[in-house]
């Protein structure tokens, strides 16, 4: 299975013939670049094998290193630093169908450089739009997204039930039991927000005092737990965009979240199902096993962000989860957690084509 490739520093991706490299400045750390700063001359190294880049001899010239990127093994590139890309690189990545996801100063998703669609289907587009336009058909799919997310939240809470979570579990079950009575998407979104609020109210008990959560804060996050949630949710969004890209689904036609300009709203829908399973469980493990500490965050006057080491820790554990395999009870073979969002997209495709009713992924083990 192809792997995600993460770039955490500033630099350039260049192409030399049929090889692409990440080029960075060696041994010269610098303060984090502010969101609106432009410093095209500054590039910084990432972890990996170092090989000097040819530069003119001069004591004033900084030393650069480069790392070859194994494109045959890369599923997507996640760029968290200031990364520039040449047109030659873009065409080369397109040949291998490799998307590049860009994230901003606060770790929020900013944009995706997607190769040309290779699985376009006019029939799928028409059917997807028809399901969105028909209120009843749309509600069937939207209910499934909320139900799947809520059931996976319950799986997490049931695992930590002995930490005094019975009241919250009962509350979410009550809301979930009313799913058939929700008449429109606005009511679904309100119920989903209620479930999330109840869920987040348990985090201080689940995390056992390792970090204080308080309440959900965004743009920017105000404490380490919020910083990890925001970072992980943006990462999950990128993973789902990859999954959708490899199907005939239209990224912009969604069912729970309203389609709008400048975002892939279908990825927001599907990501809701997997956040409790992939993002939240990553956070719980990092904190409860003492794998991450306050030293792995940067705290400003109005924000808290993962620093370079914190991002490495989070990405390493998240990627480890994506690589974990489970015996799939329908396919009767082992699949990785990272493959599950793609399988979810295929189930949605079958539903839209009238080949089977969509049932959301729910943790079964």
C-alpha positions in Angstrom: 0.0 0.0 0.0 1.3 3.5 -0.8 2.2 5.8 2.1 1.6 9.4 2.9 4.7 11.6 2.8 4.8 14.5 5.3 6.9 17.6 4.8 7.2 19.6 8.1 9.8 22.2 7.1 10.2 24.9 4.5 11.8 24.0 1.2 11.4 23.3 -2.5 10.4 20.3 -4.5 12.4 20.1 -7.7 12.7 17.7 -10.6 15.8 16.4 -12.2 14.9 14.2 -15.2 12.8 11.4 -13.8 13.5 12.0 -10.1 12.1 14.6 -7.8 13.8 15.9 -4.7 12.9 17.9 -1.6 15.6 20.6 -1.2 16.2 22.3 2.1 18.7 24.4 4.0 21.0 22.4 6.3 21.5 23.1 10.0 19.8 26.4 10.1 16.6 26.3 12.1 14.5 29.5 12.1 11.4 30.8 13.9 8.0 29.7 12.5 7.1 31.9 9.5 4.0 34.0 10.2 0.9 33.4 8.0 1.3 36.4 5.7 5.1 36.6 5.7 6.9 36.0 2.4 10.5 34.8 2.5 11.2 32.9 -0.7 14.9 32.7 -0.1 14.5 30.8 3.1 14.1 27.0 3.0 14.7 24.6 5.8 15.5 20.9 6.0 13.3 17.9 6.8 14.3 14.6 8.3 15.8 12.1 6.1 18.9 11.1 4.2 21.0 14.1 3.3 22.8 14.6 0.0 24.5 17.9 -0.8 23.0 20.0 -3.6 25.5 21.5 -6.0 25.9 25.2 -5.3 28.6 27.8 -6.3 31.6 27.8 -4.0 31.2 30.7 -1.6 31.6 31.1 2.2 28.4 33.3 2.1 26.3 30.6 0.5 24.2 28.4 2.9 24.6 24.6 2.6 21.7 22.8 1.1 20.6 19.1 1.2 18.2 17.1 -0.9 16.2 14.0 -0.5 14.8 11.9 -3.3 11.1 11.2 -3.1 10.1 7.6 -3.8 7.1 8.6 -6.0 6.2 4.9 -6.7 5.6 4.5 -3.0 3.8 7.8 -2.2 0.0 8.0 -2.1 -0.2 11.8 -1.2 2.1 14.6 0.0 1.1 16.6 3.1 3.0 19.9 3.2 3.1 21.7 6.6 6.0 24.0 5.8 6.4 26.7 3.1 6.9 24.5 0.1 7.4 25.7 -3.5 6.8 23.4 -6.5 8.0 23.7 -10.1 5.7 23.1 -13.1 7.9 20.1 -13.9 7.2 18.6 -10.5 3.5 19.1 -10.9 3.4 17.2 -14.2 5.5 14.5 -12.8 3.3 14.1 -9.7 0.2 14.1 -12.0 1.7 11.2 -13.9 1.7 9.1 -10.7 -1.7 10.5 -9.5 -0.2 12.0 -6.3 -2.2 14.9 -4.7 -0.4 17.5 -2.6 -2.2 18.9 0.4 -1.1 22.3 1.8 -1.7 23.3 5.5 -1.3 26.8 7.0 0.3 28.3 10.0 -2.2 26.9 12.5 -2.2 23.5 10.8 -5.5 24.2 9.1 -6.1 22.7 5.7 -5.6 25.4 3.0 -5.7 23.7 -0.5 -5.0 20.6 -2.5 -3.1 20.3 -5.8 -5.1 17.4 -7.4 -3.9 15.7 -10.6 -6.4 15.5 -13.5 -9.4 13.4 -12.7 -8.9 9.9 -14.1 -12.2 8.3 -13.0 -14.7 10.9 -14.3 -18.2 9.6 -14.7 -21.1 11.7 -16.0 -23.6 9.1 -14.8 -22.2 9.2 -11.2 -22.2 13.0 -11.2 -25.8 13.1 -12.3 -26.9 10.5 -9.7 -25.0 12.2 -6.9 -26.6 15.5 -7.8 -30.0 13.9 -8.0 -29.6 12.4 -4.5 -28.6 15.8 -3.2 -31.6 17.5 -4.8 -34.2 15.0 -3.5 -34.7 15.9 0.2 -35.7 12.3 1.1 -32.7 10.7 -0.7 -30.4 13.3 0.8 -31.7 12.6 4.3 -31.0 8.9 4.0 -27.3 9.5 3.4 -27.0 12.4 5.8 -28.6 10.4 8.6 -26.2 7.6 7.9 -23.2 10.0 8.3 -24.4 11.3 11.6 -25.4 7.8 12.8 -21.9 6.4 11.9 -20.1 9.2 13.6 -22.3 8.9 16.8 -21.9 5.2 17.0 -18.1 5.5 16.7 -18.1 8.1 19.4 -20.1 5.7 21.6 -17.5 3.0 21.0 -14.8 5.4 22.3 -16.9 6.3 25.4 -17.8 2.7 26.2 -14.1 1.9 26.2 -13.6 4.5 28.9 -16.9 3.9 30.7 -15.2 3.3 34.0 -14.2 6.9 34.1 -17.7 8.0 34.9 -19.2 8.4 31.5 -22.5 6.6 31.9 -24.6 9.9 31.8 -22.9 11.0 28.5 -23.3 7.6 26.9 -27.0 7.6 27.8 -27.5 11.1 26.5 -25.9 10.3 23.1 -27.9 7.1 22.8 -31.1 9.1 23.4 -30.2 11.6 20.7 -29.3 8.7 18.3 -32.5 7.0 19.0 -34.4 10.0 17.7 -32.6 9.9 14.3 -35.7 8.8 12.4 -37.6 11.8 13.6 -35.2 14.4 12.3 -37.0 16.0 9.3 -34.3 18.0 7.6 -30.5 18.5 7.4 -30.6 21.5 9.7 -32.0 19.4 12.5 -29.4 16.7 11.7 -26.6 19.2 12.0 -28.0 20.5 15.3 -28.2 17.0 16.7 -24.7 16.3 15.5 -23.5 19.4 17.3 -25.3 18.3 20.5 -23.6 14.9 20.3 -20.2 16.5 19.8 -20.6 18.8 22.7 -21.6 15.9 25.0 -18.6 13.9 23.7 -16.1 16.7 24.3 -17.4 17.2 27.8 -15.9 13.8 28.6 -12.4 14.5 27.4 -10.9 15.7 30.7 -11.9 12.4 32.2 -10.7 10.3 29.3 -7.4 12.1 29.3 -7.0 11.5 33.1 -5.6 14.9 33.9 -2.7 14.7 31.5 -3.9 17.8 29.7 -6.9 20.1 30.5 -9.4 20.4 27.6 -12.2 22.7 28.9 -14.1 23.4 25.7 -13.7 23.2 22.0 -11.9 26.3 20.6 -10.8 26.8 16.9 -9.0 29.2 14.7 -6.8 29.3 16.6 -7.0 26.5 19.2 -6.4 27.7 22.8 -4.8 24.7 24.5 -2.8 21.5 23.6 -5.9 19.2 23.3 -7.7 21.7 21.0 -4.4 22.0 19.0 -4.3 18.2 18.5 -8.0 18.0 17.5 -7.6 20.8 14.9 -4.4 19.3 13.6 -5.9 15.8 13.4 -9.2 16.9 11.9 -7.4 18.8 9.1 -5.2 15.7 8.5 -8.3 13.5 8.4 -9.9 15.8 5.8 -6.8 15.4 3.5 -6.9 11.6 3.9 -10.6 11.5 2.8 -9.9 13.8 -0.1 -7.4 11.2 -1.3 -9.9 8.4 -0.9 -12.6 10.3 -2.9 -10.2 11.2 -5.6 -9.6 7.5 -6.4 -13.4 7.0 -7.0 -16.0 8.4 -9.4 -17.5 10.6 -6.6 -17.7 14.4 -7.0 -15.8 16.1 -4.2 -18.1 19.1 -4.1 -21.5 17.4 -3.9 -22.2 16.6 -0.2 -25.2 15.5 1.8 -24.7 16.5 5.5 -22.7 19.7 5.0 -24.0 22.2 2.5 -22.0 22.3 -0.7 -20.2 25.7 -1.0 -17.4 27.4 -2.8 -13.7 26.7 -1.9 -14.1 23.4 -0.1 -14.5 19.7 -0.8 -17.7 19.3 1.2 -18.2 15.6 0.6 -14.8 15.0 2.4 -16.3 16.9 5.4 -19.2 14.5 5.5 -17.2 11.3 5.3 -14.5 12.5 7.7 -17.1 12.9 10.5 -17.3 9.0 10.6 -13.6 8.5 11.0 -12.6 11.3 13.3 -13.5 9.4 16.5 -11.7 6.3 15.3 -8.5 7.7 13.7 -8.0 11.2 15.2 -9.5 11.0 18.7 -7.9 7.6 19.5 -4.6 9.0 18.4 -4.9 11.9 20.9 -6.0 9.5 23.7 -3.0 7.3 23.2 -0.5 10.1 22.9 -1.7 11.7 26.1 -2.6 8.7 28.3 0.7 6.9 27.5 2.7 10.0 28.1 4.0 10.1 24.5 3.5 13.8 24.2 4.1 16.6 26.7 3.5 20.4 27.1 7.0 20.9 25.7 5.7 19.7 22.3 3.5 22.8 21.9 4.0 26.5 21.2 1.8 28.8 23.2 1.3 32.4 22.0 -0.9 35.1 23.5 -4.0 33.8 21.7 -3.1 30.4 20.4 -1.6 27.0 21.1 0.0 24.9 18.3 2.0 21.7 18.0 5.7 22.5 17.5 7.9 20.6 15.1 8.5 17.7 17.5 4.8 17.6 18.5 3.8 17.4 14.9 6.3 14.6 14.3 4.9 12.7 17.2 1.3 13.1 16.1 2.0 12.2 12.5 4.0 9.1 13.5 1.2 7.8 15.7 -1.5 8.7 13.2 0.4 7.0 10.3 0.9 4.0 12.5 -2.8 3.7 12.9 -3.3 4.0 9.2 -0.9 1.1 8.7 -2.7 -1.1 11.3 -4.7 -3.9 9.7 -7.9 -5.7 10.7 -9.7 -8.7 9.2 -12.6 -7.1 7.3 -15.8 -9.0 8.1 -17.3 -8.4 4.7 -14.3 -8.7 2.4 -12.9 -11.6 4.5 -9.4 -10.4 4.2 -7.0 -8.0 6.1 -7.3 -4.3 5.3 -5.5 -1.4 6.8 -7.3 1.3 8.7 -6.0 3.8 6.0 -8.0 1.8 3.4 -11.3 2.1 5.2 -12.2 5.7 4.0 -11.7 4.4 0.4 -14.0 1.4 1.0 -16.5 3.9 2.5 -16.5 5.8 -0.7 -17.1 2.7 -2.7 -20.1 1.8 -0.5 -21.5 5.3 -1.2 -21.0 4.8 -4.9 -23.0 1.6 -4.8 -25.8 3.4 -3.0 -25.9 6.2 -5.5 -26.0 3.7 -8.4 -28.8 1.8 -6.8 -26.7 -1.3 -6.1 -27.1 -1.4 -2.4 -28.1 0.7 0.6 -25.3 2.7 2.2 -24.5 1.7 5.8 -21.8 3.7 7.5 -18.6 2.3 8.9 -18.9 1.5 12.6 -16.1 0.0 14.7 -16.9 -3.6 15.1 -14.0 -4.8 17.3 
